[in-house]
Amino acid sequence: MKQVIVDAIEALVVRGEITRRSIFEAAKDTTSPLHRLFVWDGDDAIEELGLLRAGELLRDFSFTIIRRGITFSVPQYIEDCDKPRLMQGYADIHSIAKNPGKAKRTIDAEIAAIAALVARGRAVAAGLDLQSEFETRLAAAIAIHGAPLPQPPRRHGKHDGAGAAA
C-alpha cells in the first residue's frame, strides 16, 4: 500500500480506533488520496453493491448432509476455482463433486484460504505478543473440528445410508 494511503487512513484513527464510515467520509473529499479508491459513479456503485449483495446471498445457501454419523451444513454454491478471480463465478457443489479434478482444485482453494487466515491470525498474535496462546488455541480448534470421523458400523452387503441428505 502506498505511503500516502497509509498516512490518510492513519490520520483517521481516534484513540486507537477507526471505522469504515470515517474512511468512506474522508474519501468523499475529491482531494483525498482515498477518493480514487472508491466508485463514485452512481450506476457503477449500485452495480458494485449489488454484486456484493448477490455474493452474500449465494453464501447463505446451504444444505445438510450426514457423513459417517456426523451432520454437516454444506455450502450449496462455492467460488468456482477455475474462473478468474474477477469473474466471481460460483458453482453448485454437486456439479463440482462430479468432476474429481475440479473437486480436488476446490479443496486446494479452501485449504489456501484457511492457510491465509491462519497466517493472518499468527501475524495478529505476533502484534499482540500472544503467539503461544494463538498456537495453543489453534491446535485446540483443529482437534475439535478435525477429530477423526467415527467409523460406520460394518454391515454385510448393505448400504448404511452414510452420506444421505437429511
Secondary structure as a PSIPRED ss2 file (coil, helix, strand):
# PSIPRED VFORMAT (PSIPRED V4.0)

   1 M C   1.000  0.000  0.000
   2 K C   1.000  0.000  0.000
   3 Q H   0.000  1.000  0.000
   4 V H   0.000  1.000  0.000
   5 I H   0.000  1.000  0.000
   6 V H   0.000  1.000  0.000
   7 D H   0.000  1.000  0.000
   8 A H   0.000  1.000  0.000
   9 I H   0.000  1.000  0.000
  10 E H   0.000  1.000  0.000
  11 A C   1.000  0.000  0.000
  12 L C   1.000  0.000  0.000
  13 V C   1.000  0.000  0.000
  14 V E   0.000  0.000  1.000
  15 R C   1.000  0.000  0.000
  16 G C   1.000  0.000  0.000
  17 E E   0.000  0.000  1.000
  18 I C   1.000  0.000  0.000
  19 T C   1.000  0.000  0.000
  20 R H   0.000  1.000  0.000
  21 R H   0.000  1.000  0.000
  22 S H   0.000  1.000  0.000
  23 I H   0.000  1.000  0.000
  24 F H   0.000  1.000  0.000
  25 E H   0.000  1.000  0.000
  26 A H   0.000  1.000  0.000
  27 A H   0.000  1.000  0.000
  28 K C   1.000  0.000  0.000
  29 D C   1.000  0.000  0.000
  30 T C   1.000  0.000  0.000
  31 T C   1.000  0.000  0.000
  32 S C   1.000  0.000  0.000
  33 P C   1.000  0.000  0.000
  34 L C   1.000  0.000  0.000
  35 H H   0.000  1.000  0.000
  36 R H   0.000  1.000  0.000
  37 L H   0.000  1.000  0.000
  38 F C   1.000  0.000  0.000
  39 V C   1.000  0.000  0.000
  40 W C   1.000  0.000  0.000
  41 D C   1.000  0.000  0.000
  42 G H   0.000  1.000  0.000
  43 D H   0.000  1.000  0.000
  44 D H   0.000  1.000  0.000
  45 A H   0.000  1.000  0.000
  46 I H   0.000  1.000  0.000
  47 E H   0.000  1.000  0.000
  48 E H   0.000  1.000  0.000
  49 L H   0.000  1.000  0.000
  50 G H   0.000  1.000  0.000
  51 L H   0.000  1.000  0.000
  52 L H   0.000  1.000  0.000
  53 R H   0.000  1.000  0.000
  54 A H   0.000  1.000  0.000
  55 G H   0.000  1.000  0.000
  56 E H   0.000  1.000  0.000
  57 L H   0.000  1.000  0.000
  58 L H   0.000  1.000  0.000
  59 R H   0.000  1.000  0.000
  60 D H   0.000  1.000  0.000
  61 F C   1.000  0.000  0.000
  62 S E   0.000  0.000  1.000
  63 F E   0.000  0.000  1.000
  64 T E   0.000  0.000  1.000
  65 I E   0.000  0.000  1.000
  66 I E   0.000  0.000  1.000
  67 R E   0.000  0.000  1.000
  68 R C   1.000  0.000  0.000
  69 G C   1.000  0.000  0.000
  70 I E   0.000  0.000  1.000
  71 T E   0.000  0.000  1.000
  72 F E   0.000  0.000  1.000
  73 S E   0.000  0.000  1.000
  74 V E   0.000  0.000  1.000
  75 P E   0.000  0.000  1.000
  76 Q C   1.000  0.000  0.000
  77 Y E   0.000  0.000  1.000
  78 I E   0.000  0.000  1.000
  79 E E   0.000  0.000  1.000
  80 D C   1.000  0.000  0.000
  81 C C   1.000  0.000  0.000
  82 D C   1.000  0.000  0.000
  83 K C   1.000  0.000  0.000
  84 P C   1.000  0.000  0.000
  85 R H   0.000  1.000  0.000
  86 L H   0.000  1.000  0.000
  87 M H   0.000  1.000  0.000
  88 Q C   1.000  0.000  0.000
  89 G C   1.000  0.000  0.000
  90 Y E   0.000  0.000  1.000
  91 A E   0.000  0.000  1.000
  92 D E   0.000  0.000  1.000
  93 I H   0.000  1.000  0.000
  94 H H   0.000  1.000  0.000
  95 S H   0.000  1.000  0.000
  96 I H   0.000  1.000  0.000
  97 A H   0.000  1.000  0.000
  98 K C   1.000  0.000  0.000
  99 N C   1.000  0.000  0.000
 100 P H   0.000  1.000  0.000
 101 G H   0.000  1.000  0.000
 102 K H   0.000  1.000  0.000
 103 A H   0.000  1.000  0.000
 104 K H   0.000  1.000  0.000
 105 R H   0.000  1.000  0.000
 106 T H   0.000  1.000  0.000
 107 I H   0.000  1.000  0.000
 108 D H   0.000  1.000  0.000
 109 A H   0.000  1.000  0.000
 110 E H   0.000  1.000  0.000
 111 I H   0.000  1.000  0.000
 112 A H   0.000  1.000  0.000
 113 A H   0.000  1.000  0.000
 114 I H   0.000  1.000  0.000
 115 A H   0.000  1.000  0.000
 116 A H   0.000  1.000  0.000
 117 L H   0.000  1.000  0.000
 118 V H   0.000  1.000  0.000
 119 A H   0.000  1.000  0.000
 120 R H   0.000  1.000  0.000
 121 G H   0.000  1.000  0.000
 122 R H   0.000  1.000  0.000
 123 A H   0.000  1.000  0.000
 124 V H   0.000  1.000  0.000
 125 A H   0.000  1.000  0.000
 126 A H   0.000  1.000  0.000
 127 G H   0.000  1.000  0.000
 128 L C   1.000  0.000  0.000
 129 D C   1.000  0.000  0.000
 130 L C   1.000  0.000  0.000
 131 Q H   0.000  1.000  0.000
 132 S H   0.000  1.000  0.000
 133 E H   0.000  1.000  0.000
 134 F H   0.000  1.000  0.000
 135 E H   0.000  1.000  0.000
 136 T H   0.000  1.000  0.000
 137 R H   0.000  1.000  0.000
 138 L H   0.000  1.000  0.000
 139 A H   0.000  1.000  0.000
 140 A H   0.000  1.000  0.000
 141 A H   0.000  1.000  0.000
 142 I H   0.000  1.000  0.000
 143 A H   0.000  1.000  0.000
 144 I H   0.000  1.000  0.000
 145 H H   0.000  1.000  0.000
 146 G C   1.000  0.000  0.000
 147 A C   1.000  0.000  0.000
 148 P C   1.000  0.000  0.000
 149 L C   1.000  0.000  0.000
 150 P C   1.000  0.000  0.000
 151 Q C   1.000  0.000  0.000
 152 P C   1.000  0.000  0.000
 153 P C   1.000  0.000  0.000
 154 R C   1.000  0.000  0.000
 155 R C   1.000  0.000  0.000
 156 H C   1.000  0.000  0.000
 157 G C   1.000  0.000  0.000
 158 K C   1.000  0.000  0.000
 159 H C   1.000  0.000  0.000
 160 D C   1.000  0.000  0.000
 161 G C   1.000  0.000  0.000
 162 A C   1.000  0.000  0.000
 163 G C   1.000  0.000  0.000
 164 A C   1.000  0.000  0.000
 165 A E   0.000  0.000  1.000
 166 A C   1.000  0.000  0.000
